[in-house]
C-alpha cells in the first residue's frame, strides 16, 4: 500500500512537471542557452512557503528535464534559511548559487555587497530569454534595486498583508440587525479604527451571548520578531507612522531627533494594539504569523490582518480551512488623512511582503542560476503558479482567466492587489533592520505583557534605538 501511495505521488509530480514543461514559450531557446552548463548542479535555499515548495517540486524537475541543469533547492524554516544563506555569503563559501532575498533584508544584503548586480545578465541576449520582459513585473521589483536602479533580485512571490473578514458573518441579517441596534450604524468593512474596534467588541460579546466561540480580532502577539513587525508594518502605517518611526535622513527615531517612534500617535496606536488583545482568542500572546492564520482557518475569527500568502489554503483547502467561500479581503482601516496621503504617494497603508531570487557573489554557477531564476518567473507559467501558490509578480498574469477564477474564490484579492497594491510598501531601506527589530521586540513585548505602559515603552525604545543607530555608525 505504501509503495502504491509513493508511486501515485511521483506520478502526480511528474504530471505537474509535464504541465509546466508544456507551457514553455520557446523550448529551443532554453535548450541552446543551457548547452554550456549541461550536468551542472545549482543549489539554492528558501523559506518553506507554498511558492518555494511549488518551485522545488514542479519547476525544478521540469527545468532539469529540458535543460540538463540539475537543481537542488532546500526549503526550510524562516530562521534556518537566514542562518544558512547569510553564513554562506559571509564566508564566501559558494555553497548556494541562488538565494531567497526577503524584501525586508534587501537593503542589508546590498550594504554587505553579498549579491551580484543582475543588470548585465538581463542585457545578455545569450542568457536572457527573448520574452523575459522585465517591465512586465509588478512594482514590487523596485524593492530589489539600489539607488542607481541596478537590479539585485527577481521577485517570484509577493503578498499583501491586509484586512480579511468573514463575509457570512458580516452578511447575516440577524447579526446585522443586532450590530445596528447596538452601534447605530450598518455593519460593514471598517474604514476607521473606531469602527474596527466596535466590530471587534461586538463579535466577541456576541459569541459569549450565543455560547459560541467567536472573536472579533486576531494578532501575532508572541514574543517573537513577528510582534515588532506587526506594529511596524501593519498598525503604525495606518495611523500615519511610517518607516518604523525612523527619520531616514538622519537615521534617528526619537521625536527629539526628528523621528516619530515615541510620538503621541505611535503611543496611541500601541496602546490600542495592547487593548485590542482582549477581543482575540486567549492564546493570542502565543501566536506568530502562522498561528494567526491557522486560527482564522478554524472559523472562530470575524476579522483581522493576515499575510495573504495564507489566502490560497484558507480559500481552497478543506483539510485546513472551514471558511472556504466565506471570506473576503479589503483595505485596512486608517486614521484621518492617511489614505489620502498614500494615494498621493506621501505614505502607505500596509505591508507589501515577499521575496526574490538573487545570486551571491560567491556563487560558482552564476549563469546557470540566472537561467533557473528566469524559468521560475516566466510569463506563461505565472497563472498556473498563482493557482498552485497564490502569488502573482507579473502584470500580465492579472488578465488571465485562471486569475479571474481564483479572484472570485479569494474574495477579490487579486483585484485589490492589482488596483491598490501601490498603496502598500515593503520594509524601508534600513540595512540594520534585524538588530533594530530585536530591540523593538525587547521593549514592545514588555508593553504587550503589561509590564510597562505604551508611553514608557516607546520613550525608552526611541532612546535605545537612537543609541543603537549611533553605535552602528549611522
C-alpha positions in Angstrom: 0.0 0.0 0.0 2.8 2.4 0.9 4.5 1.7 -2.4 1.3 2.5 -4.3 0.9 5.8 -2.5 4.5 6.8 -3.2 4.1 5.8 -6.9 0.9 7.9 -7.2 2.7 10.9 -5.6 5.6 10.6 -8.0 3.2 10.3 -11.0 1.4 13.4 -9.7 4.6 15.4 -9.5 5.7 14.2 -13.0 2.3 15.1 -14.4 2.6 18.6 -12.9 6.1 18.9 -14.3 4.9 18.0 -17.7 2.3 20.7 -17.5 4.9 23.2 -16.6 7.1 21.9 -19.4 4.3 22.1 -21.9 3.9 25.8 -21.1 7.4 26.8 -22.2 7.0 29.5 -24.9 10.4 28.8 -26.6 11.9 25.4 -25.5 14.5 25.5 -28.2 16.0 28.7 -26.8 16.2 27.2 -23.4 18.0 24.1 -24.7 20.5 26.2 -26.6 21.2 28.6 -23.8 21.7 25.8 -21.4 24.1 23.8 -23.6 27.4 25.1 -21.9 26.0 24.1 -18.5 24.9 20.5 -19.1 25.4 18.4 -16.0 26.0 21.4 -13.7 24.3 21.3 -10.3 23.0 24.5 -8.9 22.0 24.8 -5.3 19.6 27.2 -3.6 17.9 27.8 -0.3 14.5 29.3 0.5 11.8 29.6 3.2 9.3 26.7 3.2 6.4 28.7 1.7 3.9 27.5 -0.9 5.7 29.3 -3.8 9.1 27.8 -2.8 7.7 24.3 -2.4 6.0 24.6 -5.8 9.2 25.7 -7.4 11.2 22.8 -5.7 8.6 20.2 -6.6 7.4 21.3 -10.0 9.5 24.0 -11.7 12.9 22.5 -10.8 12.2 19.0 -12.2 10.8 20.4 -15.4 13.8 22.7 -15.8 16.2 19.7 -15.3 14.2 17.7 -17.9 14.5 20.5 -20.5 18.0 21.9 -19.9 20.1 19.2 -18.3 20.9 21.5 -15.4 20.2 19.9 -12.1 18.6 21.9 -9.3 18.8 21.3 -5.6 16.6 23.7 -3.7 16.4 23.4 0.1 13.1 24.7 1.6 13.4 25.2 5.3 12.2 27.4 8.2 12.4 31.2 8.0 15.1 31.3 10.7 17.2 28.4 9.3 17.0 29.9 5.8 18.5 33.2 7.0 21.2 31.4 9.0 22.3 29.2 6.1 22.4 31.8 3.4 24.0 34.5 5.5 26.7 32.3 6.8 27.5 31.1 3.3 27.6 34.6 1.9 29.6 36.0 4.8 32.2 33.2 4.4 32.2 33.3 0.6 31.9 29.6 0.6 29.8 29.4 -2.6 27.5 26.6 -1.3 24.5 28.3 -2.8 24.2 29.6 -6.3 20.9 31.4 -5.7 19.2 32.5 -2.5 15.9 33.8 -1.3 16.0 37.6 -0.6 13.2 38.6 1.6 12.2 42.2 0.8 13.0 43.2 4.4 16.6 42.0 4.0 17.3 43.5 0.6 18.9 46.7 2.0 21.1 44.8 4.4 22.3 42.4 1.7 23.2 45.2 -0.6 25.1 47.1 2.1 27.2 43.9 2.7 27.8 43.5 -1.1 26.7 39.9 -0.9 24.7 39.9 -4.2 25.7 40.4 -7.8 24.1 43.1 -10.0 21.8 41.2 -12.3 21.6 44.0 -14.9 24.5 42.7 -17.1 22.8 39.3 -17.2 19.5 40.8 -18.1 21.2 42.6 -21.0 22.9 39.4 -22.2 20.8 38.1 -25.1 22.5 34.7 -24.9 21.4 34.2 -21.3 18.1 36.1 -21.1 15.0 34.7 -22.8 13.6 36.9 -25.5 10.2 37.0 -23.7 11.6 37.7 -20.2 10.0 41.1 -20.3 11.4 42.9 -17.3 8.8 45.8 -17.4 6.0 43.2 -17.0 6.9 42.7 -13.3 4.8 44.5 -10.8 6.2 47.5 -8.9 7.3 45.0 -6.2 10.5 44.5 -8.3 11.6 48.0 -7.2 12.2 46.7 -3.7 15.3 44.8 -5.1 17.0 47.7 -6.8 19.7 50.1 -5.4 19.6 53.8 -5.6 21.1 53.8 -9.1 18.4 51.4 -10.4 20.7 48.3 -10.5 18.8 45.1 -10.1 19.7 42.5 -7.5 16.7 40.3 -7.3 13.9 38.9 -9.4 10.6 38.6 -7.5 8.9 35.2 -7.5 6.5 35.7 -4.6 4.6 38.8 -3.4 1.8 39.2 -1.0 -0.1 42.0 0.8 -0.7 41.9 4.5 -4.2 43.4 4.8 -7.6 43.1 6.2 -9.6 39.9 6.0 -13.1 39.2 7.2 -15.9 36.6 7.3 -18.5 37.5 4.7 -21.0 35.0 6.1 -21.0 36.8 9.4 -21.0 40.3 8.1 -23.9 39.5 5.7 -26.0 37.6 8.3 -29.3 39.6 8.7 -29.6 38.7 12.4 -26.1 39.9 13.1 -26.5 43.0 11.0 -29.7 43.9 13.0 -28.0 43.3 16.3 -25.0 45.4 15.4 -27.0 48.3 14.2 -29.2 48.3 17.3 -26.1 48.5 19.5 -23.9 50.9 17.5 -26.4 52.8 15.4 -24.8 52.2 12.0 -24.6 49.4 9.5 -22.2 46.6 9.9 -19.7 46.8 7.0 -16.0 46.7 6.3 -14.4 49.3 8.6 -12.7 52.3 7.2 -11.7 53.8 10.6 -10.1 52.2 13.6 -13.0 53.2 15.7 -15.3 51.1 13.5 -12.8 48.2 13.6 -12.9 48.4 17.4 -16.7 48.4 17.5 -16.8 45.3 15.3 -14.2 43.5 17.4 -16.1 44.2 20.6 -19.4 43.3 19.0 -18.4 39.8 17.7 -16.6 38.9 20.9 -19.6 39.8 23.0 -22.0 38.2 20.5 -20.1 34.9 20.8 -20.4 35.0 24.6 -24.1 35.7 24.5 -24.8 33.0 21.9 -22.5 30.5 23.6 -20.3 30.1 20.5 -16.6 30.6 20.1 -16.1 33.7 18.0 -13.7 36.6 18.4 -13.6 40.0 16.7 -9.8 40.3 16.4 -6.6 38.3 15.9 -2.9 39.3 16.2 0.6 37.9 16.1 1.4 38.9 19.6 4.0 36.4 20.6 7.4 37.5 21.9 8.9 36.8 18.5 10.2 39.0 15.7 6.6 38.9 14.3 5.4 41.2 17.1 7.6 44.1 16.2 6.9 43.5 12.5 3.2 43.7 13.1 3.5 47.1 14.8 5.9 48.5 12.2 4.3 47.1 9.1 0.6 46.8 9.8 -0.5 49.1 12.6 1.7 52.2 12.7 1.5 53.0 8.9 -2.4 53.1 9.1 -2.0 55.7 11.9 0.5 57.7 9.9 3.7 56.5 11.5 6.0 55.3 8.7 9.4 53.7 8.3 9.4 52.1 11.7 9.3 55.6 13.2 12.8 56.3 11.7 13.8 59.6 10.2 15.5 58.2 7.1 17.5 61.4 6.6 19.5 61.1 9.8 18.6 57.5 10.9 17.1 58.6 14.2 13.8 57.5 15.8 13.1 59.9 18.8 10.9 62.9 18.4 13.7 65.0 19.7 15.9 63.9 16.8 13.2 64.2 14.1 11.8 60.6 14.3 8.2 59.5 15.2 8.8 56.3 17.2 7.8 57.9 20.5 5.3 60.4 19.0 1.9 60.7 20.6 0.4 59.0 17.5 2.7 56.0 17.9 1.9 55.7 21.6 -1.8 55.9 20.9 -1.5 53.1 18.3 0.5 50.8 20.6 -2.0 51.4 23.4 -4.8 50.5 21.0 -2.9 47.3 20.0 -2.4 46.1 23.5 -6.0 46.9 24.5 -7.4 45.0 21.5 -5.9 41.7 22.6 -8.9 41.3 24.9 -11.0 40.7 21.8 -8.7 38.0 20.4 -8.6 34.3 21.5 -7.0 33.7 24.9 -3.9 32.2 23.3 -3.1 35.3 21.2 0.1 36.0 23.0 1.5 32.7 21.7 0.6 33.5 18.0 3.1 34.2 15.3 2.0 34.8 11.7 1.5 31.0 11.3 -0.8 30.6 14.3 -2.8 33.7 13.5 -3.6 32.3 10.0 -4.3 28.8 11.4 -6.8 30.1 14.0 -8.5 32.2 11.3 -8.9 29.0 9.3 -10.8 27.3 12.2 -13.6 29.8 11.8 -13.5 31.5 15.2 -12.2 34.9 13.9 -14.6 37.5 12.4 -11.9 39.9 11.2 -8.2 40.6 11.4 -5.0 41.1 9.5 -3.0 38.2 7.8 -0.2 37.7 5.4 -2.1 36.8 2.3 0.3 34.1 1.3 -2.1 32.1 3.5 -5.1 33.0 1.4 -4.7 30.2 -1.0 -5.2 27.4 1.6 -7.8 29.5 3.5 -9.9 29.7 0.4 -9.3 26.2 -1.1 -8.1 23.6 1.4 -10.9 21.9 3.3 -8.4 19.9 5.4 -7.2 23.2 7.0 -9.9 25.7 6.5 -13.6 25.8 7.4 -14.1 29.3 6.0 -13.9 28.3 2.3 -16.4 30.6 0.4 -16.9 32.7 3.4 -14.0 35.3 3.3 -13.0 38.4 1.5 -10.3 41.0 1.8 -10.2 44.8 1.7 -8.1 47.8 2.5 -7.3 48.3 6.2 -8.9 51.0 8.4 -6.9 54.2 8.6 -6.7 57.4 10.7 -8.0 60.6 9.0 -5.7 61.8 6.2 -3.6 58.6 6.0 -5.4 57.1 3.0 -5.3 60.4 1.1 -1.5 60.7 1.8 -1.0 57.1 0.5 -3.0 57.8 -2.6 -0.8 60.9 -3.2 2.4 58.9 -2.8 3.2 60.5 0.5 2.8 57.5 2.7 1.5 53.9 2.7 -1.2 51.9 4.5 0.4 48.5 4.9 3.0 45.9 4.1 3.9 44.5 0.6 5.6 41.3 1.5 7.5 38.8 -0.5 10.8 37.7 -1.8 13.1 37.4 -4.8 15.8 35.2 -6.1 19.3 36.7 -6.0 22.7 35.4 -6.9 25.5 35.6 -4.3 28.9 36.9 -5.3 30.3 33.6 -4.1 28.1 31.5 -6.5 30.1 29.1 -8.6 27.4 28.8 -11.3 26.0 32.3 -11.8 24.9 31.9 -15.4 23.1 28.6 -14.8 21.5 30.1 -11.7 20.3 33.0 -13.8 18.6 30.7 -16.3 16.8 28.9 -13.5 15.7 32.2 -11.9 14.1 33.2 -15.2 12.5 29.8 -15.6 10.7 30.2 -12.2 9.3 33.6 -13.2 8.5 33.3 -16.9 5.3 34.8 -18.1 3.5 31.8 -19.4 3.7 29.9 -16.1 2.5 32.8 -13.9 -1.2 31.9 -13.9 -0.6 28.3 -13.1 1.9 29.3 -10.4 -0.7 31.5 -8.9 -3.2 28.6 -8.9 -0.6 26.5 -7.0 0.9 29.1 -4.7 -1.4 32.2 -4.6 1.3 34.6 -5.6 1.5 37.0 -8.6 4.5 39.1 -9.6 3.7 39.9 -13.2 1.2 42.4 -14.5 0.2 40.2 -17.5 -1.0 37.5 -15.1 -3.8 39.6 -13.8 -5.5 39.4 -17.2 -5.5 35.6 -17.3 -8.8 33.6 -16.9 -7.2 31.4 -14.2 -6.6 34.6 -12.1 -10.2 35.6 -12.7 -11.4 32.3 -11.3 -9.0 32.4 -8.3 -10.0 36.0 -7.6 -13.7 35.0 -7.1 -12.7 32.2 -4.7 -10.3 34.5 -2.8 -12.6 37.4 -2.1 -11.3 39.7 -4.9 -7.8 39.6 -3.5 -6.1 39.9 -7.0 -8.3 42.9 -7.8 -7.2 44.5 -4.6 -3.5 43.7 -5.4 -3.7 45.0 -9.0 -5.7 48.1 -8.3 -4.5 49.1 -4.8 -1.1 47.4 -4.4 0.6 50.8 -4.9 -0.8 51.9 -1.5 1.3 49.2 0.3 5.1 49.2 0.8 7.8 46.9 1.9 10.3 47.5 4.6 12.0 50.9 4.2 15.8 50.9 3.3 17.0 50.0 6.8 20.2 47.9 6.5 20.2 47.5 10.2 16.6 46.3 10.4 17.5 42.9 12.0 19.2 44.4 15.2 16.5 47.1 15.1 13.7 44.6 15.1 15.4 42.7 18.1 15.5 46.0 20.1 11.9 46.9 19.2 10.8 43.4 20.2 12.5 43.7 23.5 10.5 46.7 24.5 7.2 46.2 22.7 6.9 42.7 24.2 7.0 44.2 27.7 4.2 46.6 26.8 2.1 43.7 25.4 2.8 41.7 28.6 1.6 44.6 30.7 4.9 45.2 32.4 5.2 48.8 31.3 2.9 51.4 29.7 2.9 52.0 26.0 4.2 55.5 26.7 7.1 54.3 28.8 7.8 51.6 26.3 8.2 53.9 23.3 10.1 56.6 25.2 12.7 54.1 26.3 12.7 52.3 22.9 13.3 55.6 21.0 16.2 56.5 23.2 17.8 53.0 22.9 17.2 52.9 19.1 19.0 56.2 18.7 21.9 54.9 20.7 21.9 51.7 18.6 22.0 53.8 15.3 24.9 55.8 16.6 26.8 52.6 17.7 26.3 51.1 14.2 27.7 54.2 12.6 24.6 55.9 11.4 
